[in-house]
Amino acid sequence: MYRHKKTYELRYTDLDAYDNLKLSSLLSFLEESACLSADELGFGYDDIAPKSMGFIVVNYYIELFRPIKFGDVLEVHTWPLRPKHLIFLRDYELYCNGSKIGVGTARWCMIDTENYNLLPANAYFKESDFENYNTERSIDFRAWKIPPIEHGKQVYTRSVGFSDYDHYFHVNNTRYADFMCDVFSVDEMKNKYFKSIQITYAKQCKYGEKLDFTREDCDGYILIEGRSGDELRVQFKVELNEV
């Protein structure tokens, strides 16, 4: 069954202070593989942009069995699942030196790029387009709702700048990963890595908006929220593990 496979050699700039792959770099690899896979299957940027259509990712869930380190060569496998009306699922498997070291899944939505309304699958696809899709799952994850923070502490505030933007003129999903990581200190992340990462992109952020980031440490996991005023824009639920 169909899988897109691509190998990524880690650059120095992809690594954090402890020579672990940065979460933003990992998400960049996943997004790149998703885009290349869409190109192969006939719904890539060049195929749908002329029709004023595009794809945005709305949720991620990723599990890492070990940190991805300097010297690793990462192979990303990805494939789309049959869409369900507005939701396009895409799964991922991560390999280093032939061993599976992580899995992930993401929910994407197709949008009208002129007004950002969500579009159903049949706005572009025919049912026959999905006949040869891989039905295998990398992980059967269904708990997409992240609980709200109840007793959190605001950690920092930042403004959205030009370097955060992508070609849809909003903050690219990978940039939020850097925002999230900044709620952790350098000392706190020593000998640790993200065992699991769950992200919900609640609403797009625009140039000049200020985002307040709040953190709450729970039993076994950490919640992080980014808000503009009282409006929720992004949520994270992460687990740390010892290296």
Backbone hydrogen bonds, N-H to C=O, Kabsch-Sander energy under -0.5 kcal/mol:
donor,donor_aa,acceptor,acceptor_aa,energy
2,Y,132,N,-0.7
4,H,78,T,-3.1
6,K,76,V,-1.9
8,Y,74,L,-3.7
10,L,72,D,-1.0
14,D,11,R,-1.6
15,L,12,Y,-1.5
16,D,20,N,-2.5
19,D,16,D,-1.8
21,L,68,I,-3.1
22,K,14,D,-3.0
26,L,22,K,-2.3
27,L,23,L,-2.6
28,S,24,S,-1.8
29,F,25,S,-2.2
30,L,26,L,-2.3
31,E,27,L,-2.7
32,E,28,S,-2.6
33,S,29,F,-2.6
34,A,30,L,-2.4
35,C,31,E,-2.4
36,L,32,E,-2.4
37,S,33,S,-2.4
38,A,34,A,-2.4
39,D,35,C,-2.2
40,E,36,L,-2.0
41,L,37,S,-1.8
42,G,38,A,-0.7
42,G,39,D,-0.9
43,F,38,A,-2.4
44,G,38,A,-0.6
47,D,44,G,-0.6
48,I,44,G,-2.2
49,A,45,Y,-2.6
51,K,48,I,-1.3
52,S,49,A,-2.2
53,M,48,I,-1.7
54,G,111,I,-1.7
56,I,109,C,-2.4
58,V,107,R,-3.2
59,N,107,R,-1.5
60,Y,199,I,-1.9
61,Y,105,T,-2.2
62,I,197,I,-2.5
63,E,103,V,-2.9
64,L,195,K,-2.9
65,F,101,I,-2.6
66,R,101,I,-0.8
69,K,67,P,-0.6
70,F,19,D,-1.7
72,D,69,K,-2.2
74,L,8,Y,-2.4
74,L,72,D,-0.5
75,E,95,Y,-2.9
76,V,6,K,-2.9
76,V,74,L,-0.5
77,H,75,E,-0.5
77,H,93,E,-2.8
78,T,4,H,-2.1
79,W,91,D,-1.6
81,L,89,L,-2.9
84,K,87,I,-2.7
85,H,83,P,-0.5
86,L,84,K,-1.2
87,I,84,K,-2.2
88,F,108,W,-2.6
89,L,87,I,-0.6
90,R,106,A,-2.2
91,D,79,W,-2.3
92,Y,104,G,-2.7
93,E,77,H,-2.1
94,L,102,G,-2.9
95,Y,75,E,-2.3
96,C,99,S,-2.4
97,N,73,V,-0.7
99,S,96,C,-2.1
101,I,94,L,-2.6
102,G,94,L,-1.1
103,V,63,E,-2.2
104,G,92,Y,-2.1
105,T,61,Y,-2.4
106,A,90,R,-2.5
107,R,59,N,-1.8
108,W,88,F,-2.6
108,W,106,A,-0.5
109,C,56,I,-2.6
110,M,119,L,-0.6
111,I,54,G,-3.0
112,D,117,N,-2.5
113,T,52,S,-1.8
113,T,111,I,-0.7
114,E,52,S,-0.5
115,N,112,D,-0.7
116,Y,112,D,-3.1
119,L,110,M,-3.2
121,A,85,H,-2.0
123,A,120,P,-1.9
124,Y,121,A,-1.7
125,F,121,A,-2.7
129,D,126,K,-1.7
130,F,127,E,-1.5
131,E,128,S,-1.3
133,Y,130,F,-1.6
141,F,139,I,-1.5
144,W,142,R,-2.1
153,K,215,R,-2.5
155,V,213,F,-3.5
156,Y,213,F,-1.1
158,R,211,L,-2.1
160,V,209,E,-2.6
164,D,161,G,-1.5
165,Y,162,F,-1.7
166,D,170,H,-1.6
169,F,166,D,-2.0
171,V,205,C,-1.6
172,N,164,D,-2.6
175,R,172,N,-1.2
176,Y,172,N,-0.9
177,A,173,N,-0.7
177,A,174,T,-0.6
178,D,174,T,-0.8
179,F,175,R,-1.9
180,M,176,Y,-2.8
181,C,177,A,-2.3
182,D,178,D,-1.2
183,V,180,M,-1.9
184,F,181,C,-1.7
189,M,185,S,-1.3
190,K,187,D,-1.2
192,K,189,M,-1.8
193,Y,241,N,-2.0
195,K,193,Y,-0.8
195,K,239,E,-2.4
196,S,239,E,-1.2
197,I,62,I,-2.4
198,Q,237,K,-1.9
199,I,60,Y,-2.3
200,T,235,Q,-2.2
201,Y,58,V,-2.5
202,A,200,T,-1.0
202,A,233,R,-1.5
203,K,233,R,-1.7
208,G,160,V,-2.4
209,E,206,K,-1.8
211,L,158,R,-3.3
212,D,227,R,-3.3
213,F,156,Y,-3.0
214,T,212,D,-0.5
214,T,225,E,-2.4
215,R,153,K,-2.3
216,E,223,L,-2.5
218,C,216,E,-0.6
218,C,221,Y,-2.6
220,G,218,C,-1.2
222,I,238,V,-2.6
223,L,216,E,-2.8
224,I,236,F,-2.2
225,E,214,T,-2.3
226,G,234,V,-2.7
227,R,212,D,-2.4
227,R,225,E,-0.5
228,S,231,E,-2.5
229,G,227,R,-0.6
231,E,228,S,-1.9
232,L,230,D,-0.5
233,R,226,G,-2.7
234,V,226,G,-1.7
235,Q,200,T,-2.4
236,F,224,I,-2.6
237,K,198,Q,-2.2
238,V,222,I,-2.4
239,E,196,S,-2.0
241,N,193,Y,-2.3
243,V,191,N,-2.5
